[in-house]
Amino acid sequence: MSFGQVQESRRLVDVIAVAAAVLASIALIQFATDNTTVTLAFAGGLTVLGFIAFAAGRARVGTVREAEPEAPDWSVTVAAIERADLAVAITDRANRLVCANAAFELWFGSSNAPPRLPVDGASAEALNRLGRAAWRDGTGGGSITIADEERSWDAEVVRAGRGDDYLVWRFSPVTRSNPLAGVGTHITGVFGRVLGAAGVAVALVSPDGMVKAANPALARRALGDENASLAGQEFVQLLRSDDRERIFFAREGRKGTPQTLVQVPLADPDLAESEVVPGKAAAESPSIMLLIDSGIGLGGWRGENKGQAAQLEALLEQLPLGLATTDRDGHFLFANPAFRRAAGIANADLPPYPSDLVVPRDKTAMSDAVRRYGQGPASSGDIAVRLRSEPDEPVSLGLAGVRGLGEAAVLLSLADTTEEARLKRQVAQATKMQAVGQLAGGVAHDFNNVLTAIIGYCDLMLLRHTPGDSDYDDIQQIKANSNRAASLTRQLLAFSRQQTLQPEVLQLPDVLSEVGQLLKRLLGAKITLKVRHDRNLGPVRADPRQLEQVIINLAVNARDAIQANGGGEGAAGTLAFATRRVEAKDIRRMGTEIIPAGDYTVLVAEDTGGGIPANVIGNIFEPFFTTKEQGKGTGLGLSTVYGIIKQSGGFIFASNAQAPDGSVKGARFTIYLPVHEATEEELARAEAEEEARDWSGGGTILLVEDEDMVRAVAERALARQGYTIVTASDGDEGLEIVKSGEHQFDLVVTDVVMPSMDGPAMAREIRKLAPSLPVLFMSGYAESQLRDEIDIEAMHFIAKPFSVRQIADKVAEVLVGAGKRR
């Protein structure tokens, strides 16, 4: 019985029950009153009331049915979105799952609704962002890739529905192509029949020893029917061996022809989790098994079966594992492209012997191994050698003796580890540069202490000598050479991004104008310098001296490139500098993920030196990398440029400039520096510096420095300005002086790195006693690095080496600012 019939039966029972109740009540009235008139009146009233109730009920039911909305029929939607290769789910504004196809329930479960799916943390965050973007913009802006521990999917979402109240999610599985998948098709197809016609039976065997594909020749020899399928059968069960270890087909027995078995492991470096170890490839990857009659091809691959050998070589060329063959005397016969790449001879001719590929010290061992496997019984093994292309990286070379292939007697295997070697070099280079950077920072700290003393004493001596004095010029020479030494230290620190910058708000055209005359002298008369500026350039915040160093280094690099391209120092060429304004919309239009969106002032340096070779452009910013002759370049020029730009918050890119005909005409360096917006703190600091120029001195200063020479210079420089100086040789002594309460200090000037208690630790203890006491740190390390490591209020900084004038001005600036705050 249907649901409608049940409902109809229930209504009929209800009608009969009501009628019975009405008749019973009428009979009861008749019995109680024994008056027919009263009974008829009662029955008429009940009839009227029944009609009214019936009419009202029909009206209410109609109203309810009219007002009640029809529920969505999701079964139609499920039928429409049902696909085996695509998971589809629909969620409402509360992120509840209202509809999903079978693929979604299979992959993610019916209890999970996007964006809350059982995926990894990064994928979950990406799904949340995608869902929010879809509710906001209607689409998620494109597809993303999510993954769990085993699988990965491409996910996308769109907003849908009459009121845009639903999100439609689609998840398609990401499949990875297998370059070895086509080998089985070749074996069972035309290529397999070609090998069979040449007497070669071939099978693709899985790591567990099961046949996955075989050519008709193998099916005919093993089962007697070339149309029979060998897929799923165990390969070794098809063969038998005798007491002389000769191999026969099991079906033919000893009546058949002995077979030579050649195993070719298939190992894809992109799919394997670890490098395939020679001798173990069969246990870790599929293999191609070649069965050849021992009597076939006695004339060798290069004899009467040369055509068939060419087909076999064509198959081996498609394999990702490096394979090569030699004859019994060790002469190379064949090498596939993977072997050539792994051996470092991809674009060169194959040498006569395998020993020509290794370093001289490994030649004898290599020759002996090839001869041993070529003339002895069939066996396999491996040997560790160092290739001439990579003499510092030992590799494992597999060797296997093969028989029945004519001239071929030894099969060599070598994994292509080019990408792995490149990654190792990058890691080693990064580790080396990190160590060099740390060494440079430590050396600079000690060296800057020495330079501070030399420059300071020169300034003090110059105060007692006037121009024309016999010693004045000598003192000036000492100071000039000390400043040169300081610039060398900054250059050494630049590439490790640890140099101390003294940034200012400036305009790039002003910096170019300052070094214009110097650039002309550096370039010479034959090289033309062109400068062009854009309008409305925004100011940038950088160290002007360091920016001048950047421009000079680029100019010197361009000059050397033009001279190298033109044949000597008299070569003519052009170096052009141009400044441009790039707005945030331009950055977004570029679609780069390297440069954050914002306004930038761009400096472009372009020369006509012939460009940067493709094999060099990725290394030009590396420290100590140079293409110049020995003794003509340190390799620090462009690495210094890179370090200065990165530490200034900018970006630099190298490329080749194109001529109108499409050829390379020179190198182009593009530098992006963010436009600076002045803050209130900077405006206040500028005002303090202005007032500091009129500071008349006065105040008590605690000077803490472990280097006696630096402490003496700073003490004399500040005492000349009218300050009362109290000195300490380390942090412990400085803290005890403050605790004693003998002096009321206005400022603490301290070194950062000191034995026992260092400057920051001492400053924190002093602040417990005098919370508002300002602290001025002296250091040769980078200011940004120190500010990240030292979290102290009212902290100030002066870089070493400094002159007498510089430390006096800095102390005045700090005291003026501190006086304002008090």
RAVENTA-V125222 format. One line per field, one symbol per residue. psi: psi as a letter, one per 30 degrees, with the letter a starting at -180 (. if undefined). Layout:
psi->???
This chain:
psi->kleeeeeeeeeeeeeeeeeeeeeeeeeeeeeefhjeeeeeeeeeeeeeeeeeeeeeeeeeeeeeeefklkkkjfeeeeeegjkfgkkkkklafghkjfklleeeeeefkffkkkgjlilleeeeeeeeeeeeeeeefflfgallkllafelllkklklklleghglkjkkjkkjkkkjffffeeeeefbeeeeeeefggjkkkjklfggkkellleeeeeeefgjffkkfkflkeffflllafggkklkeefaffakkkkkkkjkjjjfffkflkkkkfgeefflllkkkjkkffkhfflfgbfgeeeeeeeeeefffkfkkklklaffgkkekkleeeeeefgheglkklelffffllefgeeeeeeeeeefffalkllalkklklffiffjkljkkkkkklghbfkfkkkkkkjgeeeeeeeeeeeeeeeeeeeeeeeeeeeeeefeeeeeeeeeeeeefffklkflefeeeeeeeeeeeeeeeeeeeeefefghgljkiklklkeeeeeeegeeeeeeeelffkkkkkkkllhkllljljeeeeeeeeeeeeeeeeeeeeeffgafgklakkkkkklkkleeeeeffgkfekkklklkkkkkklhgflkkegfffffgkkgkkgllkfgkfgfdfeeeeeeeefggakkkklkkklegflkfakkkkkjkkkkkkleeeeeeeeeeefffgkgaklkkjjjkfjeeeeeeeeeeeefgglkkklkfleeeeeeeeefgfkjkfkkjllejllckleeeeeeeeffeifgklkjkklflkeeeeeefjiklhklkkkkklleeeeeeeeeeeeeeeeee.
